[in-house]
Amino acid sequence: MKGRLWALVGALLMVTSLAAAAPKDGPNAGHRQCGTVHPSEAQAAKLEEEAQSLLARRGVGAELATSGGIVDVYFHVITSSSGAGNISDGMIADQIAVLNEAYGPLGWNFDLVSVDRTANSTWYTMGYGSTAESQAKAALRRGTAEDLNIYAANIGDGLLGWATFPSSYAGSPSKDGVVLLNQSLPGGTAEPYNLGNTATHEVGHWMGLYHTFQGGCKNTSKSGDYVTDTPAEKSPAYGCPVNRDSCPRQAGLDPTENFMDYTDDACMWTFSSGQATRINAQWTAYRAGR
């Protein structure tokens, strides 16, 4: 019964509207847009309960969870039938280097196991939750819950990328992974989002992190992004703001330099220690040995 309940929660997350995540008009049009659908406050609370239960079954708490490791990466380049979007091996190697620079201080490293290339015009322009996405992942995905599959294509809906959360793996293992706009890789044309930190951001979701602005000014240790050392943030930050304080009644300035915000690639450069702890706990609960 419980398994069916969490499968239903996962399904609800998959069909949630992307309208808020990817506005095409208004003052934020053209800025970073992440298609990863976050759970509602109630859903997130249930998922936290589930994660704590899974950790308890393994006899560990969040502070004693897996501490870093090596993640095998399977990189899937999807091009049009004519070959458009065939990013270079050098761009892919540079992307892995960016991930290792970001996650290395947390004890996590990424090892590029393989690169494959598929020419399919339908998959090339996949959108979040589309039939094309499901088909591409079903055909290309490799490995287990511990392995990162990255799909690079000319994705639609004005998005830079999206990812699945660790908690979604059990219900939809074939959909697990990260999807990136191909030109967001280092050296691509999606300036100012072409230094590789779209992948850093989306892999953060894949490893269990929420946006820093999740929950807005109500962000606490038991809500929002469930991290105690990321100050509350009312809304996404764009560009490269300095000393932004969207929640003046809460302690701390907005974490605009954090990889899980929406600032330009050049202006995001850190994870917090609390985020590192959460990554380790989420990995232990949902990915380790799965």
Contacts in CASP RR format, 6 or more apart in sequence:
PFRMAT RR
TARGET T0000
AUTHOR 0000-0000-0000
METHOD contacts of the structure
MODEL  1
MKGRLWALVGALLMVTSLAAAAPKDGPNAGHRQCGTVHPSEAQAAKLEEE
AQSLLARRGVGAELATSGGIVDVYFHVITSSSGAGNISDGMIADQIAVLN
EAYGPLGWNFDLVSVDRTANSTWYTMGYGSTAESQAKAALRRGTAEDLNI
YAANIGDGLLGWATFPSSYAGSPSKDGVVLLNQSLPGGTAEPYNLGNTAT
HEVGHWMGLYHTFQGGCKNTSKSGDYVTDTPAEKSPAYGCPVNRDSCPRQ
AGLDPTENFMDYTDDACMWTFSSGQATRINAQWTAYRAGR
3 170 0 8 1.000
6 50 0 8 1.000
6 167 0 8 1.000
6 170 0 8 1.000
6 171 0 8 1.000
7 170 0 8 1.000
7 171 0 8 1.000
9 39 0 8 1.000
9 43 0 8 1.000
9 46 0 8 1.000
9 47 0 8 1.000
10 167 0 8 1.000
10 168 0 8 1.000
10 171 0 8 1.000
10 172 0 8 1.000
12 43 0 8 1.000
13 37 0 8 1.000
13 38 0 8 1.000
13 39 0 8 1.000
13 43 0 8 1.000
13 165 0 8 1.000
13 168 0 8 1.000
14 37 0 8 1.000
14 129 0 8 1.000
14 168 0 8 1.000
14 172 0 8 1.000
14 175 0 8 1.000
16 37 0 8 1.000
18 35 0 8 1.000
18 37 0 8 1.000
18 128 0 8 1.000
18 157 0 8 1.000
18 159 0 8 1.000
21 33 0 8 1.000
21 34 0 8 1.000
21 35 0 8 1.000
21 36 0 8 1.000
21 37 0 8 1.000
21 159 0 8 1.000
22 33 0 8 1.000
22 35 0 8 1.000
22 157 0 8 1.000
22 158 0 8 1.000
22 159 0 8 1.000
23 29 0 8 1.000
23 33 0 8 1.000
24 158 0 8 1.000
28 236 0 8 1.000
28 238 0 8 1.000
30 158 0 8 1.000
31 236 0 8 1.000
31 238 0 8 1.000
31 239 0 8 1.000
31 262 0 8 1.000
32 160 0 8 1.000
32 193 0 8 1.000
32 198 0 8 1.000
32 236 0 8 1.000
32 238 0 8 1.000
32 262 0 8 1.000
32 263 0 8 1.000
32 264 0 8 1.000
33 158 0 8 1.000
33 159 0 8 1.000
33 160 0 8 1.000
33 262 0 8 1.000
34 159 0 8 1.000
34 160 0 8 1.000
34 161 0 8 1.000
34 162 0 8 1.000
34 198 0 8 1.000
34 201 0 8 1.000
34 202 0 8 1.000
34 205 0 8 1.000
34 211 0 8 1.000
34 262 0 8 1.000
35 128 0 8 1.000
35 157 0 8 1.000
35 159 0 8 1.000
35 161 0 8 1.000
35 162 0 8 1.000
36 161 0 8 1.000
36 162 0 8 1.000
36 163 0 8 1.000
36 164 0 8 1.000
36 165 0 8 1.000
36 202 0 8 1.000
36 205 0 8 1.000
37 128 0 8 1.000
37 162 0 8 1.000
38 44 0 8 1.000
38 210 0 8 1.000
38 211 0 8 1.000
38 214 0 8 1.000
39 47 0 8 1.000
41 215 0 8 1.000
41 223 0 8 1.000
41 224 0 8 1.000
44 210 0 8 1.000
44 214 0 8 1.000
44 223 0 8 1.000
44 224 0 8 1.000
44 226 0 8 1.000
45 222 0 8 1.000
45 223 0 8 1.000
47 167 0 8 1.000
48 222 0 8 1.000
48 226 0 8 1.000
50 167 0 8 1.000
50 285 0 8 1.000
51 167 0 8 1.000
51 281 0 8 1.000
51 282 0 8 1.000
51 285 0 8 1.000
51 286 0 8 1.000
52 61 0 8 1.000
52 62 0 8 1.000
54 285 0 8 1.000
54 286 0 8 1.000
55 61 0 8 1.000
55 62 0 8 1.000
55 65 0 8 1.000
55 281 0 8 1.000
55 284 0 8 1.000
55 285 0 8 1.000
58 284 0 8 1.000
58 285 0 8 1.000
60 284 0 8 1.000
61 281 0 8 1.000
62 277 0 8 1.000
62 278 0 8 1.000
62 280 0 8 1.000
62 281 0 8 1.000
63 277 0 8 1.000
65 277 0 8 1.000
65 280 0 8 1.000
65 281 0 8 1.000
65 283 0 8 1.000
65 284 0 8 1.000
65 285 0 8 1.000
66 280 0 8 1.000
66 283 0 8 1.000
66 284 0 8 1.000
66 288 0 8 1.000
67 107 0 8 1.000
67 280 0 8 1.000
68 106 0 8 1.000
68 107 0 8 1.000
68 108 0 8 1.000
68 280 0 8 1.000
68 283 0 8 1.000
69 107 0 8 1.000
69 108 0 8 1.000
69 109 0 8 1.000
70 108 0 8 1.000
70 109 0 8 1.000
70 110 0 8 1.000
70 111 0 8 1.000
71 108 0 8 1.000
71 109 0 8 1.000
71 110 0 8 1.000
71 111 0 8 1.000
71 146 0 8 1.000
71 147 0 8 1.000
71 148 0 8 1.000
72 111 0 8 1.000
72 113 0 8 1.000
72 143 0 8 1.000
72 146 0 8 1.000
72 147 0 8 1.000
72 148 0 8 1.000
73 96 0 8 1.000
73 110 0 8 1.000
73 111 0 8 1.000
73 112 0 8 1.000
73 113 0 8 1.000
73 147 0 8 1.000
73 148 0 8 1.000
73 149 0 8 1.000
73 150 0 8 1.000
74 113 0 8 1.000
74 114 0 8 1.000
74 116 0 8 1.000
74 141 0 8 1.000
74 142 0 8 1.000
74 143 0 8 1.000
74 147 0 8 1.000
74 148 0 8 1.000
74 149 0 8 1.000
74 150 0 8 1.000
75 92 0 8 1.000
75 112 0 8 1.000
75 114 0 8 1.000
75 115 0 8 1.000
75 116 0 8 1.000
75 150 0 8 1.000
75 152 0 8 1.000
76 115 0 8 1.000
76 116 0 8 1.000
76 118 0 8 1.000
76 136 0 8 1.000
76 140 0 8 1.000
76 149 0 8 1.000
76 150 0 8 1.000
76 151 0 8 1.000
76 152 0 8 1.000
77 85 0 8 1.000
77 86 0 8 1.000
77 87 0 8 1.000
77 92 0 8 1.000
77 115 0 8 1.000
77 116 0 8 1.000
77 117 0 8 1.000
77 118 0 8 1.000
77 152 0 8 1.000
77 153 0 8 1.000
77 182 0 8 1.000
78 117 0 8 1.000
78 118 0 8 1.000
78 120 0 8 1.000
78 123 0 8 1.000
78 124 0 8 1.000
78 126 0 8 1.000
78 136 0 8 1.000
78 151 0 8 1.000
78 152 0 8 1.000
78 153 0 8 1.000
79 85 0 8 1.000
79 86 0 8 1.000
79 117 0 8 1.000
79 118 0 8 1.000
79 119 0 8 1.000
79 120 0 8 1.000
79 124 0 8 1.000
79 153 0 8 1.000
80 119 0 8 1.000
80 120 0 8 1.000
80 121 0 8 1.000
80 124 0 8 1.000
80 154 0 8 1.000
81 119 0 8 1.000
81 120 0 8 1.000
81 121 0 8 1.000
82 119 0 8 1.000
82 121 0 8 1.000
83 119 0 8 1.000
84 124 0 8 1.000
84 154 0 8 1.000
85 124 0 8 1.000
85 153 0 8 1.000
85 154 0 8 1.000
85 182 0 8 1.000
86 117 0 8 1.000
87 152 0 8 1.000
87 182 0 8 1.000
87 185 0 8 1.000
87 188 0 8 1.000
89 115 0 8 1.000
91 185 0 8 1.000
91 186 0 8 1.000
91 187 0 8 1.000
91 188 0 8 1.000
92 112 0 8 1.000
92 115 0 8 1.000
92 152 0 8 1.000
92 185 0 8 1.000
93 112 0 8 1.000
94 185 0 8 1.000
94 186 0 8 1.000
94 187 0 8 1.000
94 196 0 8 1.000
95 185 0 8 1.000
95 186 0 8 1.000
95 196 0 8 1.000
95 199 0 8 1.000
96 110 0 8 1.000
96 112 0 8 1.000
97 186 0 8 1.000
98 186 0 8 1.000
98 195 0 8 1.000
98 196 0 8 1.000
98 197 0 8 1.000
98 199 0 8 1.000
98 200 0 8 1.000
99 110 0 8 1.000
99 199 0 8 1.000
99 200 0 8 1.000
99 203 0 8 1.000
100 109 0 8 1.000
100 110 0 8 1.000
102 197 0 8 1.000
102 200 0 8 1.000
102 259 0 8 1.000
102 271 0 8 1.000
103 109 0 8 1.000
103 110 0 8 1.000
103 200 0 8 1.000
103 203 0 8 1.000
103 271 0 8 1.000
105 271 0 8 1.000
106 271 0 8 1.000
106 275 0 8 1.000
106 276 0 8 1.000
106 279 0 8 1.000
107 276 0 8 1.000
108 207 0 8 1.000
108 279 0 8 1.000
110 148 0 8 1.000
113 147 0 8 1.000
114 142 0 8 1.000
116 140 0 8 1.000
118 136 0 8 1.000
118 139 0 8 1.000
118 140 0 8 1.000
120 136 0 8 1.000
122 132 0 8 1.000
122 135 0 8 1.000
123 132 0 8 1.000
123 133 0 8 1.000
123 135 0 8 1.000
123 136 0 8 1.000
123 153 0 8 1.000
124 153 0 8 1.000
124 154 0 8 1.000
125 132 0 8 1.000
125 153 0 8 1.000
125 154 0 8 1.000
125 155 0 8 1.000
125 156 0 8 1.000
126 132 0 8 1.000
126 133 0 8 1.000
126 136 0 8 1.000
126 153 0 8 1.000
126 155 0 8 1.000
126 156 0 8 1.000
126 179 0 8 1.000
127 133 0 8 1.000
127 155 0 8 1.000
127 156 0 8 1.000
127 157 0 8 1.000
127 159 0 8 1.000
128 155 0 8 1.000
128 157 0 8 1.000
128 159 0 8 1.000
128 162 0 8 1.000
128 179 0 8 1.000
133 175 0 8 1.000
133 179 0 8 1.000
134 174 0 8 1.000
134 175 0 8 1.000
136 151 0 8 1.000
136 153 0 8 1.000
137 149 0 8 1.000
137 151 0 8 1.000
137 174 0 8 1.000
137 175 0 8 1.000
137 176 0 8 1.000
137 177 0 8 1.000
138 174 0 8 1.000
140 149 0 8 1.000
140 151 0 8 1.000
141 149 0 8 1.000
141 174 0 8 1.000
141 176 0 8 1.000
141 177 0 8 1.000
142 149 0 8 1.000
143 149 0 8 1.000
144 289 0 8 1.000
144 290 0 8 1.000
145 166 0 8 1.000
145 169 0 8 1.000
145 173 0 8 1.000
145 176 0 8 1.000
145 286 0 8 1.000
145 287 0 8 1.000
145 289 0 8 1.000
145 290 0 8 1.000
146 287 0 8 1.000
146 288 0 8 1.000
146 289 0 8 1.000
146 290 0 8 1.000
148 177 0 8 1.000
148 178 0 8 1.000
148 203 0 8 1.000
148 206 0 8 1.000
149 176 0 8 1.000
149 177 0 8 1.000
149 178 0 8 1.000
150 177 0 8 1.000
150 178 0 8 1.000
150 179 0 8 1.000
150 180 0 8 1.000
150 199 0 8 1.000
151 177 0 8 1.000
151 178 0 8 1.000
151 179 0 8 1.000
151 180 0 8 1.000
152 179 0 8 1.000
152 180 0 8 1.000
152 181 0 8 1.000
152 182 0 8 1.000
152 185 0 8 1.000
153 179 0 8 1.000
153 180 0 8 1.000
153 181 0 8 1.000
153 182 0 8 1.000
154 181 0 8 1.000
154 182 0 8 1.000
154 183 0 8 1.000
155 161 0 8 1.000
155 179 0 8 1.000
155 180 0 8 1.000
155 181 0 8 1.000
159 181 0 8 1.000
160 180 0 8 1.000
160 181 0 8 1.000
160 184 0 8 1.000
160 190 0 8 1.000
160 193 0 8 1.000
160 198 0 8 1.000
161 178 0 8 1.000
161 179 0 8 1.000
161 180 0 8 1.000
161 181 0 8 1.000
161 184 0 8 1.000
161 198 0 8 1.000
161 202 0 8 1.000
162 178 0 8 1.000
162 179 0 8 1.000
162 202 0 8 1.000
162 205 0 8 1.000
163 177 0 8 1.000
163 178 0 8 1.000
163 179 0 8 1.000
163 202 0 8 1.000
163 203 0 8 1.000
163 204 0 8 1.000
163 205 0 8 1.000
163 206 0 8 1.000
164 172 0 8 1.000
164 175 0 8 1.000
164 176 0 8 1.000
164 177 0 8 1.000
164 178 0 8 1.000
164 205 0 8 1.000
164 206 0 8 1.000
165 205 0 8 1.000
165 206 0 8 1.000
165 208 0 8 1.000
166 206 0 8 1.000
166 207 0 8 1.000
166 208 0 8 1.000
166 282 0 8 1.000
166 283 0 8 1.000
166 285 0 8 1.000
166 286 0 8 1.000
166 287 0 8 1.000
167 208 0 8 1.000
167 282 0 8 1.000
167 286 0 8 1.000
168 175 0 8 1.000
168 176 0 8 1.000
169 176 0 8 1.000
169 286 0 8 1.000
169 287 0 8 1.000
169 290 0 8 1.000
170 286 0 8 1.000
170 290 0 8 1.000
176 206 0 8 1.000
177 206 0 8 1.000
178 199 0 8 1.000
178 202 0 8 1.000
178 203 0 8 1.000
178 205 0 8 1.000
178 206 0 8 1.000
179 202 0 8 1.000
180 198 0 8 1.000
180 199 0 8 1.000
180 202 0 8 1.000
181 190 0 8 1.000
181 198 0 8 1.000
182 188 0 8 1.000
183 189 0 8 1.000
183 190 0 8 1.000
183 194 0 8 1.000
184 190 0 8 1.000
184 193 0 8 1.000
184 194 0 8 1.000
184 196 0 8 1.000
184 198 0 8 1.000
184 199 0 8 1.000
185 194 0 8 1.000
185 196 0 8 1.000
185 199 0 8 1.000
186 194 0 8 1.000
186 195 0 8 1.000
186 196 0 8 1.000
187 194 0 8 1.000
187 195 0 8 1.000
188 194 0 8 1.000
190 198 0 8 1.000
192 239 0 8 1.000
192 264 0 8 1.000
192 265 0 8 1.000
192 266 0 8 1.000
193 264 0 8 1.000
193 265 0 8 1.000
194 265 0 8 1.000
195 265 0 8 1.000
195 266 0 8 1.000
196 265 0 8 1.000
197 259 0 8 1.000
197 265 0 8 1.000
197 268 0 8 1.000
198 265 0 8 1.000
200 259 0 8 1.000
200 268 0 8 1.000
201 259 0 8 1.000
201 260 0 8 1.000
201 268 0 8 1.000
204 259 0 8 1.000
204 260 0 8 1.000
204 279 0 8 1.000
207 279 0 8 1.000
207 282 0 8 1.000
207 283 0 8 1.000
208 278 0 8 1.000
208 279 0 8 1.000
208 282 0 8 1.000
209 225 0 8 1.000
209 227 0 8 1.000
209 260 0 8 1.000
209 271 0 8 1.000
209 275 0 8 1.000
209 278 0 8 1.000
209 279 0 8 1.000
210 224 0 8 1.000
210 225 0 8 1.000
210 226 0 8 1.000
210 260 0 8 1.000
211 225 0 8 1.000
211 236 0 8 1.000
211 260 0 8 1.000
211 261 0 8 1.000
211 262 0 8 1.000
212 225 0 8 1.000
212 230 0 8 1.000
212 233 0 8 1.000
212 254 0 8 1.000
212 255 0 8 1.000
212 258 0 8 1.000
212 260 0 8 1.000
212 261 0 8 1.000
213 219 0 8 1.000
213 233 0 8 1.000
213 234 0 8 1.000
213 235 0 8 1.000
213 236 0 8 1.000
213 237 0 8 1.000
213 261 0 8 1.000
213 262 0 8 1.000
214 224 0 8 1.000
214 225 0 8 1.000
215 223 0 8 1.000
215 224 0 8 1.000
215 225 0 8 1.000
215 232 0 8 1.000
216 224 0 8 1.000
216 232 0 8 1.000
216 233 0 8 1.000
216 234 0 8 1.000
216 235 0 8 1.000
216 247 0 8 1.000
217 232 0 8 1.000
217 233 0 8 1.000
217 234 0 8 1.000
217 246 0 8 1.000
217 247 0 8 1.000
217 249 0 8 1.000
217 250 0 8 1.000
218 224 0 8 1.000
218 232 0 8 1.000
219 225 0 8 1.000
219 230 0 8 1.000
219 231 0 8 1.000
219 232 0 8 1.000
219 233 0 8 1.000
219 247 0 8 1.000
219 250 0 8 1.000
221 227 0 8 1.000
221 228 0 8 1.000
225 260 0 8 1.000
226 278 0 8 1.000
227 272 0 8 1.000
227 274 0 8 1.000
227 275 0 8 1.000
227 277 0 8 1.000
227 278 0 8 1.000
228 274 0 8 1.000
229 272 0 8 1.000
229 273 0 8 1.000
229 274 0 8 1.000
229 275 0 8 1.000
230 255 0 8 1.000
230 258 0 8 1.000
230 260 0 8 1.000
230 272 0 8 1.000
230 274 0 8 1.000
230 275 0 8 1.000
231 247 0 8 1.000
231 250 0 8 1.000
231 251 0 8 1.000
231 252 0 8 1.000
231 253 0 8 1.000
231 254 0 8 1.000
231 255 0 8 1.000
232 247 0 8 1.000
232 250 0 8 1.000
233 246 0 8 1.000
233 247 0 8 1.000
233 254 0 8 1.000
233 255 0 8 1.000
233 261 0 8 1.000
234 246 0 8 1.000
234 247 0 8 1.000
235 246 0 8 1.000
236 261 0 8 1.000
236 262 0 8 1.000
237 244 0 8 1.000
237 246 0 8 1.000
237 254 0 8 1.000
237 256 0 8 1.000
237 261 0 8 1.000
237 262 0 8 1.000
237 263 0 8 1.000
238 262 0 8 1.000
238 263 0 8 1.000
238 264 0 8 1.000
239 263 0 8 1.000
239 264 0 8 1.000
239 267 0 8 1.000
240 256 0 8 1.000
240 263 0 8 1.000
240 264 0 8 1.000
240 266 0 8 1.000
240 267 0 8 1.000
241 254 0 8 1.000
241 256 0 8 1.000
241 263 0 8 1.000
242 256 0 8 1.000
243 253 0 8 1.000
244 253 0 8 1.000
244 254 0 8 1.000
244 256 0 8 1.000
245 252 0 8 1.000
245 253 0 8 1.000
245 254 0 8 1.000
246 254 0 8 1.000
247 254 0 8 1.000
254 261 0 8 1.000
255 261 0 8 1.000
255 272 0 8 1.000
256 263 0 8 1.000
256 267 0 8 1.000
256 268 0 8 1.000
257 263 0 8 1.000
257 267 0 8 1.000
257 268 0 8 1.000
257 269 0 8 1.000
257 270 0 8 1.000
258 268 0 8 1.000
258 270 0 8 1.000
258 271 0 8 1.000
258 272 0 8 1.000
258 275 0 8 1.000
259 268 0 8 1.000
259 269 0 8 1.000
259 270 0 8 1.000
259 271 0 8 1.000
260 271 0 8 1.000
260 275 0 8 1.000
261 268 0 8 1.000
END
